[in-house]
Amino acid sequence: MLTSAEPSATAVRLPNPPVKRSHGPCSEYDKVTREEEAASLHLMIALDHIRGPGERLAVMPVIRSYKKGTAPLTVLFLFLMLFAGCVSGPQIRTKAGVVDEDLKLARQKGAFECAPRELATGEAHLTFALGELRKGNWKRAHEHIGIAMVAASEAVELSHGCLEPEEEPEPPPVIIPIEEDPEFFLNDTDGDGLPDEVDLCPRIPGPVWNLGCPIDGVLDSDGDGIPDDEDDCPYIPGPEENYGCPWPDRDGDGVPDHLDECPDVPGPAWNDGCPIEDRDGDGIPDDEDACPDEFGIPELDGCPPTDSSGDGIPDHLDACPDVKGSPEFDGCLPPEPEPEEEPREYQLVELHRDRIEIRQRVHFETAKWRILEDSFDLLNEVAQVLEDHPRIKIRIEGHTDNVGGAAMNLQLSQNRAESVRDYLIERGVSPDRMEAVGFGLTRPIASNETAVGREQNRRVEFVIIEQ
């Protein structure tokens, strides 16, 4: 870090500042000078917030070089960045708020006219800073916000006194409401601008100079073009043919009596005021009645229903109008009963009311529950019975002899019943139609004292529980 107030040996020296040229009140030289002085001031203020006095002294040579013209504004600012260090997101956002306020103030003071370059620079770098801040690039955001702060401050400074003060608008005129006096206003029935109290013809409009009466004294109170002295109905408009009176309409059908062929009975105008006849009295006017002389129904356009087959069902409701049928079948003949299929004959099983009797035994491996192949045909036929009678539900019961313990035989019988159920499921029988229960040695049908009896007791039964 530099510790001397003099420029260091490594200080960057750039081209000399612009030579003062002949200038007027807004010369380029004056603009540059104002920019340099404003930048120096704002950089010193920024240093008060960034570093201590020692580091501020270190940057003074660069500031003086800038003021002498040996270092442009950009180099001075980049030098300041070396002392700025790392800052946090909240600090940058706070500075962005200050820059935004300065830019708003500059715009209000006319920076568009007097400092367009500084205003555009501040706005652009403020946008860049916020974009980098959103990406998390705090260093880049800090660099942009620094440039934006200097440019915004210059824009405010250069815009001072830029706009001419606007003239204050004249205050609006004061309107004092005047309360209306109802008695002051008079009635004007005919609307001719002359109050009824002084209007000689209060119901007929006329010019004021004629005291509210029509010119030449011709009165037409109803405005039908017929003078009142020739109008038989002076206050009701009517045609001249009827002497100024409206045509009467005794039946109120909208057809004047002089044009109404039936003046005392209402009827449509297209029928000359006469009602539409209904000669057959079926409630359907003759002009809409396909059979005006026969009592009919609306469904047949006023014609009577027919019954070609004589089955008592009108043809328009009869699905078979040419066949004498019955109402239960919409006038058609009842369908012929389908021939009953002969019951299927089964070779290995027999269907009873309460059970499916099998004519062979289901064979398993000894002391196990795996089904042997010689029983597949038998179980396939049991599955066929269940397919042919889809409403039947069964209980598959497993039974054993007394060889072995009771608990072992109970579990063995349960496993064998479930094995049969699984086989039938594989053959397409719904699981909801079958349940498997093992009874072990509790339900013998023969003596366990002989080999023949024990073989009979080792069995599977199919009991119908619902059909």
C-alpha positions in Angstrom: 0.0 0.0 0.0 1.2 3.5 -0.8 2.1 5.6 2.3 3.3 8.9 0.7 1.2 11.8 -0.4 3.4 11.9 -3.6 2.7 9.8 -6.7 4.5 6.5 -6.7 7.0 5.4 -9.2 4.7 2.8 -10.6 1.8 5.2 -11.0 0.2 5.0 -14.4 0.6 8.1 -16.5 -1.8 8.5 -19.3 -2.0 11.1 -22.1 -2.2 14.7 -21.1 -5.7 16.3 -20.6 -7.3 18.0 -23.5 -5.9 21.4 -24.4 -8.1 24.3 -23.7 -9.7 25.5 -26.9 -11.6 28.6 -27.7 -15.0 28.1 -26.1 -18.3 29.6 -25.4 -20.6 29.3 -22.5 -21.0 25.5 -23.0 -17.5 24.5 -24.3 -16.2 20.9 -24.1 -13.4 22.1 -21.8 -15.8 23.4 -19.2 -17.8 20.1 -19.3 -14.6 18.1 -18.8 -13.6 20.3 -15.9 -16.9 20.0 -14.2 -16.9 16.3 -14.6 -13.4 16.1 -13.1 -14.2 18.2 -10.1 -17.4 16.3 -9.4 -15.7 12.9 -9.7 -12.9 14.0 -7.3 -15.5 15.1 -4.8 -17.6 12.0 -4.9 -14.5 9.7 -4.9 -13.3 11.4 -1.6 -16.8 10.9 -0.1 -16.7 7.2 -1.2 -13.3 6.8 0.4 -14.7 8.0 3.8 -17.1 5.0 3.6 -14.6 2.5 2.4 -11.2 2.9 4.0 -9.3 4.7 6.7 -7.4 8.0 6.4 -4.0 6.2 5.7 -5.4 4.6 2.5 -7.2 7.9 1.6 -3.8 9.6 1.6 -2.4 6.9 -0.6 -5.0 7.6 -3.3 -4.5 11.4 -3.1 -1.6 11.4 -5.7 -3.8 9.7 -8.2 -6.6 12.3 -7.6 -4.1 15.1 -8.1 -2.8 13.4 -11.2 -6.4 13.2 -12.4 -7.0 16.9 -11.7 -3.7 17.8 -13.5 -4.9 15.8 -16.5 -2.4 12.9 -16.2 -5.0 10.3 -15.2 -8.5 10.1 -16.7 -11.6 9.4 -14.7 -11.6 5.7 -15.6 -8.1 5.1 -14.1 -9.0 7.0 -11.0 -12.0 4.9 -10.5 -10.2 1.6 -11.1 -7.6 2.8 -8.6 -10.4 3.3 -6.1 -11.5 -0.3 -6.7 -8.2 -1.5 -5.4 -9.1 -0.1 -2.0 -12.7 -1.1 -2.0 -12.1 -4.7 -0.9 -14.8 -7.3 -0.8 -18.3 -6.1 0.1 -21.5 -8.1 0.8 -24.7 -8.3 -1.2 -26.7 -6.1 1.3 -24.1 -3.4 1.0 -24.3 -3.4 -2.8 -28.1 -3.3 -2.7 -27.9 -0.3 -0.3 -25.6 1.5 -2.7 -27.9 0.6 -5.6 -30.8 2.2 -3.8 -28.7 5.4 -3.4 -27.8 5.4 -7.1 -31.4 4.8 -8.1 -32.5 7.9 -6.1 -29.7 10.0 -7.6 -30.8 9.0 -11.1 -34.4 9.8 -10.4 -33.3 13.2 -9.1 -31.2 13.8 -12.2 -34.0 13.0 -14.5 -36.3 15.4 -12.6 -33.7 18.1 -13.0 -33.4 17.7 -16.7 -30.4 15.3 -17.1 -31.8 14.2 -20.5 -30.9 17.7 -21.8 -27.8 18.6 -19.8 -26.1 15.3 -18.8 -27.4 12.6 -21.2 -24.1 10.7 -21.2 -23.7 10.6 -17.4 -27.4 9.7 -17.0 -27.1 6.8 -19.5 -23.9 5.6 -18.0 -25.4 5.5 -14.5 -28.5 3.7 -15.6 -26.6 1.1 -17.7 -24.1 0.3 -14.9 -26.9 0.1 -12.3 -28.6 -2.4 -14.5 -25.4 -4.4 -14.9 -24.7 -4.3 -11.2 -28.2 -5.7 -10.3 -27.7 -8.4 -13.0 -24.4 -9.5 -11.5 -25.8 -9.4 -8.0 -28.6 -11.8 -9.0 -25.9 -14.2 -10.4 -23.9 -13.9 -7.2 -21.0 -12.1 -8.8 -20.5 -9.6 -6.0 -17.1 -8.3 -7.2 -18.4 -7.5 -10.7 -21.6 -6.0 -9.1 -19.4 -3.8 -6.9 -17.4 -2.6 -9.9 -20.5 -1.6 -11.8 -22.2 0.0 -8.8 -19.1 2.2 -8.3 -19.2 3.5 -11.9 -22.9 4.0 -11.6 -22.5 6.0 -8.3 -19.9 8.4 -9.9 -22.0 8.8 -13.1 -25.3 9.4 -11.1 -23.6 12.1 -9.0 -22.2 13.8 -12.1 -25.7 13.7 -13.7 -27.2 15.4 -10.7 -24.5 18.1 -10.5 -24.6 18.9 -14.2 -28.4 19.1 -14.3 -28.5 21.8 -11.6 -30.4 24.7 -13.0 -30.9 22.9 -16.3 -34.7 23.2 -16.6 -36.4 26.6 -16.5 -38.9 26.8 -13.6 -42.3 26.0 -14.8 -45.0 28.7 -14.3 -47.4 27.8 -11.6 -50.8 27.2 -13.0 -53.5 29.7 -12.3 -55.8 28.6 -9.6 -59.2 27.4 -10.8 -62.0 29.8 -10.6 -64.1 29.7 -7.5 -67.6 28.5 -8.3 -70.3 29.6 -5.8 -73.3 27.4 -6.0 -76.7 29.1 -6.2 -79.6 27.3 -4.7 -82.5 27.1 -7.1 -85.8 28.5 -6.0 -88.6 26.1 -7.1 -91.1 28.9 -7.2 -88.9 30.9 -9.6 -89.3 28.3 -12.4 -92.7 28.1 -14.1 -94.3 25.2 -16.0 -94.0 25.0 -19.8 -96.4 22.2 -20.8 -95.9 22.5 -24.6 -92.1 23.1 -24.3 -92.1 26.2 -26.5 -90.1 28.2 -24.0 -93.0 30.3 -22.8 -94.3 29.6 -19.3 -97.9 28.4 -19.1 -98.9 31.5 -17.1 -98.2 33.8 -20.1 -98.8 31.2 -22.9 -102.1 31.7 -24.7 -101.8 28.2 -26.1 -100.2 26.3 -23.2 -100.8 22.8 -24.8 -99.7 23.7 -28.4 -96.2 25.0 -29.1 -95.8 28.3 -30.8 -93.3 31.1 -31.2 -92.8 33.5 -28.3 -93.6 36.5 -30.5 -97.0 34.9 -31.1 -97.5 34.5 -27.3 -97.0 30.7 -27.6 -99.7 30.0 -30.2 -99.1 28.6 -33.7 -98.7 31.0 -36.6 -101.9 32.2 -38.3 -103.9 30.9 -35.4 -104.1 27.4 -36.9 -104.4 24.9 -33.9 -103.6 21.2 -34.2 -103.6 19.9 -30.7 -102.9 16.3 -31.5 -100.4 17.0 -34.2 -102.1 14.8 -36.8 -102.0 17.6 -39.5 -105.7 18.3 -39.2 -106.7 21.7 -37.7 -108.7 21.4 -34.5 -111.7 23.1 -36.1 -111.8 20.3 -38.7 -110.7 17.5 -36.4 -113.5 15.4 -34.8 -110.9 14.1 -32.3 -108.6 17.2 -31.8 -106.7 15.7 -29.0 -106.2 12.2 -30.4 -104.3 11.8 -33.7 -106.1 10.1 -36.5 -106.1 9.9 -40.3 -107.8 12.5 -42.5 -110.0 9.7 -44.0 -111.6 9.3 -40.5 -111.8 13.0 -39.9 -108.8 13.1 -37.5 -110.0 10.2 -35.3 -108.2 6.9 -35.0 -109.7 3.9 -36.7 -111.7 1.7 -34.2 -110.6 -1.9 -33.5 -113.5 -3.5 -31.6 -111.9 -7.0 -31.3 -108.4 -5.6 -30.4 -106.6 -7.8 -32.9 -104.6 -4.8 -34.3 -106.6 -4.8 -37.5 -108.7 -1.6 -37.9 -112.4 -2.3 -38.3 -112.6 -0.9 -41.8 -110.0 -3.5 -42.9 -111.2 -6.3 -40.6 -113.4 -9.0 -42.2 -114.3 -10.1 -38.7 -114.3 -6.9 -36.6 -115.9 -8.5 -33.6 -113.7 -11.6 -33.5 -109.9 -11.3 -33.1 -107.8 -12.8 -35.9 -104.3 -12.4 -37.5 -103.8 -9.6 -40.0 -102.7 -12.1 -42.7 -106.2 -13.6 -42.5 -107.9 -10.2 -42.7 -108.5 -10.1 -39.0 -110.5 -13.3 -38.9 -109.7 -16.2 -36.7 -108.2 -19.4 -38.1 -110.9 -22.1 -38.3 -110.7 -25.6 -36.8 -113.4 -27.5 -38.6 -112.7 -30.8 -37.0 -112.3 -29.3 -33.5 -109.1 -31.1 -32.7 -107.4 -28.0 -31.4 -105.2 -27.7 -34.5 -105.9 -24.7 -36.8 -106.9 -25.7 -40.3 -103.9 -24.0 -41.8 -101.7 -26.3 -39.7 -103.9 -29.4 -39.9 -103.0 -32.0 -42.5 -106.5 -33.5 -42.0 -108.7 -30.4 -41.3 -111.9 -32.4 -41.5 -110.8 -35.3 -39.4 -110.2 -35.2 -35.6 -106.5 -36.0 -35.2 -103.5 -35.6 -32.9 -100.6 -33.2 -32.9 -98.1 -36.0 -33.3 -99.6 -36.8 -36.8 -100.1 -33.2 -37.8 -103.8 -33.2 -37.0 -104.6 -36.6 -38.6 -106.2 -39.5 -36.7 -103.9 -42.4 -35.7 -104.2 -45.7 -37.6 -103.7 -49.3 -36.6 -102.9 -51.4 -39.7 -102.3 -54.7 -37.8 -105.4 -54.3 -35.5 -103.4 -55.1 -32.4 -104.7 -52.0 -30.5 -101.4 -50.2 -30.8 -101.4 -47.1 -33.1 -99.0 -47.4 -36.0 -96.9 -44.4 -34.9 -96.2 -46.2 -31.6 -96.1 -49.7 -33.1 -92.5 -51.1 -33.6 -94.1 -53.8 -35.9 -97.1 -52.0 -37.5 -97.8 -54.8 -40.0 -97.7 -57.5 -37.4 -100.4 -58.2 -34.7 -98.3 -58.2 -31.6 -98.5 -57.4 -27.9 -98.0 -54.2 -25.9 -95.3 -56.0 -23.9 -93.1 -56.1 -27.0 -94.1 -52.7 -28.5 -96.6 -54.3 -31.0 -94.3 -57.1 -32.1 -94.5 -60.8 -31.5 -92.7 -62.2 -28.5 -89.3 -63.6 -29.4 -89.0 -67.3 -29.7 -87.4 -69.0 -26.8 -83.8 -70.0 -27.4 -83.4 -73.8 -27.5 -82.0 -75.0 -24.2 -78.6 -76.5 -24.5 -78.3 -80.0 -23.4 -76.3 -80.3 -20.2 -72.7 -81.0 -20.8 -71.6 -84.5 -20.0 -68.6 -84.8 -17.7 -66.4 -88.0 -17.6 -64.6 -87.6 -14.3 -67.0 -85.5 -12.2 -70.7 -85.3 -11.6 -72.6 -82.1 -10.6 -75.0 -82.4 -7.7 -77.1 -79.7 -5.9 -74.7 -79.5 -2.9 -71.4 -80.7 -4.3 -69.2 -81.5 -7.3 -68.5 -85.2 -6.9 -65.3 -86.5 -8.3 -65.0 -90.1 -9.5 -61.2 -90.2 -8.8 -59.0 -89.1 -6.0 -56.7 -86.2 -6.3 -53.2 -87.6 -5.9 -50.4 -85.8 -4.1 -46.8 -86.7 -3.2 -46.6 -88.7 0.0 -46.8 -86.4 3.0 -46.6 -83.4 0.7 -49.0 -81.2 -1.2 -47.6 -81.2 -4.7 -50.3 -82.4 -7.1 -49.3 -85.4 -9.3 -49.8 -85.2 -13.1 -52.3 -88.0 -13.2 -54.8 -85.7 -11.4 -54.6 -82.9 -13.9 -57.4 -84.1 -16.1 -59.7 -84.5 -13.1 -59.0 -81.0 -11.9 -59.4 -79.6 -15.4 -62.9 -81.0 -15.6 -63.7 -79.5 -12.2 -62.6 -76.1 -13.7 -64.9 -76.8 -16.7 -67.9 -77.3 -14.4 -67.2 -74.0 -12.6 -66.9 -72.3 -16.0 -70.2 -73.7 -17.2 -71.9 -72.6 -14.0 -70.5 -69.1 -13.2 -72.8 -68.6 -10.2 -71.5 -71.5 -8.3 -69.1 -70.9 -5.4 -67.3 -73.8 -3.7 -65.3 -74.8 -0.6 -62.4 -77.0 -1.3 -61.9 -79.4 1.7 -58.8 -81.3 2.4 -58.9 -84.5 4.6 -56.2 -87.0 5.8 -55.9 -90.4 7.6 -54.6 -90.7 11.2 -51.0 -91.5 10.3 -48.9 -88.9 12.0 -49.9 -86.3 14.6 -53.2 -84.4 14.4 -51.4 -81.0 14.0 -49.3 -82.2 11.2 -52.3 -83.7 9.4 -54.3 -80.5 9.9 -51.6 -78.4 8.3 -51.0 -81.0 5.5 -54.7 -81.0 4.6 -54.8 -77.2 4.6 -51.8 -77.1 2.2 -53.3 -79.6 -0.1 -56.7 -77.7 -0.3 -54.9 -74.5 -1.1 -52.8 -76.3 -3.7 -55.9 -77.5 -5.5 -57.4 -73.9 -5.3 -54.2 -72.5 -6.8 -54.4 -75.0 -9.7 -58.0 -74.0 -10.5 -57.1 -70.3 -10.4 -54.4 -71.0 -13.0 -57.2 -72.6 -15.1 -59.1 -69.3 -15.1 -61.5 -69.8 -12.1 -62.0 -66.5 -10.1 -60.4 -66.7 -6.6 -63.5 -65.0 -5.2 -65.5 -68.2 -6.0 -63.4 -70.6 -4.0 -62.2 -71.0 -0.4 -59.8 -73.7 0.9 -60.2 -75.4 4.3 -58.2 -78.3 5.8 -59.9 -80.6 8.3 -57.0 -83.0 8.9 -58.1 -86.4 10.4 -61.2 -85.0 12.0 -63.7 -86.2 9.4 -63.0 -89.8 8.4 -65.4 -91.6 6.1 -63.9 -95.0 6.6 -61.9 -96.9 9.3 -58.3 -95.9 9.7 -57.5 -99.4 11.0 -57.1 -100.8 7.4 -55.1 -99.6 4.5 -58.2 -99.4 2.3 -60.0 -97.2 4.9 -57.0 -94.9 5.3 -56.8 -94.5 1.5 -60.5 -93.5 1.4 -59.9 -90.9 4.2 -57.1 -89.2 2.3 -59.3 -87.2 -0.1 -60.3 -83.7 -1.5 -64.0 -82.7 -1.7 -65.7 -79.8 -3.5 -68.7 -78.5 -1.5 -71.1 -76.0 -3.2 -71.7 -73.1 -0.8 -73.6 -70.8 -3.2 -75.3 -71.0 -6.6 
